[in-house]
């Protein structure tokens, strides 16, 4: 068996494995950034929902609701 051929083949496989590992690291970094962006967007949506809910609880009832006998909840 030719040792040099074996070493060359191992070198080629190592280069390919290194390139794959580098590519996967890059993909992981990109996915982590996308995940951070998605989590930030989700947090903003949750804040918006809480804000809208809080504001809607403070609004006077719509005239149509008054016509249907709507009674606002007691509160400050």
C-alpha positions as CSV (number, residue, x, y, z in Angstrom):
1,X,0.0,0.0,0.0
2,X,1.3,3.4,-0.9
3,X,1.5,5.5,2.3
4,X,1.7,8.8,0.4
5,X,-1.5,8.0,-1.4
6,X,-3.2,7.2,1.9
7,X,-1.9,10.5,3.4
8,X,-3.1,12.5,0.4
9,X,-6.5,10.9,0.6
10,X,-6.7,11.7,4.3
11,X,-5.7,15.2,3.6
12,X,-8.4,15.6,1.0
13,X,-11.0,14.2,3.5
14,X,-9.7,16.5,6.2
15,X,-10.0,19.5,4.0
16,X,-13.6,18.5,3.0
17,X,-14.5,18.0,6.7
18,X,-13.0,21.3,7.7
19,X,-14.9,23.1,4.9
20,X,-18.1,21.4,6.0
21,X,-17.5,22.4,9.6
22,X,-16.8,26.0,8.6
23,X,-19.9,26.1,6.5
24,X,-22.0,24.7,9.4
25,X,-20.5,27.3,11.8
26,X,-21.5,30.0,9.4
27,X,-25.0,28.6,9.1
28,X,-25.3,28.4,12.8
29,X,-24.3,32.0,13.3
30,X,-26.8,33.1,10.6
31,X,-29.5,31.1,12.3
32,X,-28.7,32.5,15.7
33,X,-29.0,36.0,14.3
34,X,-32.3,35.2,12.7
35,X,-33.5,33.7,16.0
36,X,-32.5,36.8,17.8
37,X,-34.4,38.9,15.3
38,X,-37.5,36.7,15.5
39,X,-37.4,36.8,19.3
40,X,-37.1,40.6,19.3
41,X,-40.0,40.8,16.9
42,X,-42.1,38.5,19.1
43,X,-41.3,40.6,22.2
44,X,-42.4,43.7,20.3
45,X,-45.6,42.1,19.3
46,X,-46.3,41.0,22.9
47,X,-45.6,44.6,24.1
48,X,-47.9,45.9,21.5
49,X,-50.7,43.5,22.5
50,X,-50.4,44.5,26.1
51,X,-50.5,48.2,25.2
52,X,-53.5,47.8,22.9
53,X,-55.3,45.7,25.6
54,X,-54.6,48.2,28.3
55,X,-55.7,51.1,26.1
56,X,-58.8,49.3,24.9
57,X,-59.9,48.8,28.5
58,X,-59.7,52.5,29.1
59,X,-61.8,53.5,26.0
60,X,-65.4,54.4,26.4
61,X,-67.8,51.9,24.9
62,X,-68.7,52.1,21.3
63,X,-72.2,53.7,20.7
64,X,-73.5,50.5,19.2
65,X,-72.7,48.7,22.5
66,X,-74.6,51.3,24.4
67,X,-77.7,50.7,22.2
68,X,-77.4,47.0,23.0
69,X,-77.4,47.5,26.7
70,X,-73.7,47.3,27.2
71,X,-72.5,48.2,30.7
72,X,-68.8,49.1,31.1
73,X,-67.0,47.1,33.8
74,X,-66.7,48.9,37.2
75,X,-63.3,50.4,37.8
76,X,-61.4,53.7,38.2
